[in-house]
Amino acid sequence: MAKKEIPQKWIGDEVEVSIRTDVPEEATGKLKEVNGAGIVVAFTVKRDDKDYRRTVFYPWQTVNWIRPAEVEPL
């Protein structure tokens, strides 16, 4: 079995993503897919006291960085 590379090994985990916009935007969600075109992240959005899922594709050109949301002990 081939070793998964970063960020592919984070698929299914909560990640933090920084997106290039006029005002840099950071978000936390579950990494669903990684491919040559970009990443897919699922977010939980609260609206009218209800939780909704929103899935977003980010092309690599818009991704500043991506990292695990969990902090690992040394």
MARZA-784424 format. One line per field, with one value per residue (C-alpha): residue in three letters; x negated, y, z. Coordinates in Angstrom, 2 decimals, always signed. Example, Ala and Ser with C-alpha at 12.3 -4.5 7.8 and 13.67 -1.06 7.14 Angstrom:
2
bamar = [Ala/Ser]
c1 = [-12.30/-13.67]
c2 = [-4.50/-1.06]
c3 = [+7.80/+7.14]
***
This chain:
74
bamar = [Met/Ala/Lys/Lys/Glu/Ile/Pro/Gln/Lys/Trp/Ile/Gly/Asp/Glu/Val/Glu/Val/Ser/Ile/Arg/Thr/Asp/Val/Pro/Glu/Glu/Ala/Thr/Gly/Lys/Leu/Lys/Glu/Val/Asn/Gly/Ala/Gly/Ile/Val/Val/Ala/Phe/Thr/Val/Lys/Arg/Asp/Asp/Lys/Asp/Tyr/Arg/Arg/Thr/Val/Phe/Tyr/Pro/Trp/Gln/Thr/Val/Asn/Trp/Ile/Arg/Pro/Ala/Glu/Val/Glu/Pro/Leu]
c1 = [+0.00/-1.42/-1.98/+0.51/-0.99/+0.14/+2.89/+4.39/+3.75/+6.03/+9.11/+11.94/+10.31/+11.16/+8.84/+8.31/+8.09/+6.92/+8.44/+7.11/+9.73/+9.64/+9.76/+8.05/+10.60/+10.03/+12.49/+12.62/+14.35/+13.99/+11.65/+13.60/+11.38/+7.97/+7.10/+4.99/+7.60/+8.05/+9.75/+13.32/+14.25/+17.60/+18.65/+21.43/+23.35/+25.76/+28.84/+32.07/+30.72/+30.39/+27.21/+26.77/+23.96/+22.24/+19.69/+17.25/+14.64/+11.53/+9.17/+5.50/+5.02/+7.20/+5.68/+3.05/+2.56/+4.29/+3.52/+5.10/+7.54/+6.35/+3.21/+0.87/-1.17/-4.96]
c2 = [+0.00/+3.37/+5.96/+8.83/+12.26/+15.49/+16.73/+13.45/+11.74/+14.33/+13.26/+12.68/+14.90/+18.41/+20.92/+24.66/+26.31/+29.80/+31.07/+33.91/+36.61/+40.41/+39.85/+36.53/+34.08/+31.13/+28.31/+24.94/+21.89/+18.24/+17.54/+15.41/+15.25/+16.27/+16.19/+17.99/+20.73/+21.56/+20.48/+19.83/+20.79/+20.22/+22.86/+23.08/+26.35/+27.52/+29.34/+30.01/+27.87/+24.88/+23.24/+22.80/+21.20/+23.18/+21.52/+23.80/+23.19/+25.38/+25.46/+25.29/+28.86/+30.12/+28.03/+29.84/+26.93/+23.91/+22.25/+19.82/+21.51/+19.30/+20.28/+17.33/+17.04/+16.99]
c3 = [+0.00/-1.01/+1.67/+1.41/+1.01/+2.64/+2.20/+0.90/+4.24/+5.89/+3.87/+6.35/+9.00/+10.13/+8.47/+8.51/+5.09/+4.16/+0.92/-1.26/-1.57/-1.37/+2.39/+3.27/+4.60/+6.92/+7.52/+9.27/+7.80/+6.86/+3.95/+1.46/-1.63/-2.94/-6.65/-9.23/-9.59/-5.89/-2.68/-1.53/+2.04/+3.83/+6.33/+8.89/+8.56/+11.25/+9.96/+11.91/+14.79/+12.44/+11.16/+7.41/+5.45/+2.72/+0.45/-1.36/-4.07/-3.85/-6.88/-5.91/-7.20/-4.32/-1.48/+0.62/+2.99/+4.55/+7.89/+10.35/+12.73/+15.60/+17.46/+18.02/+21.22/+20.86]
***
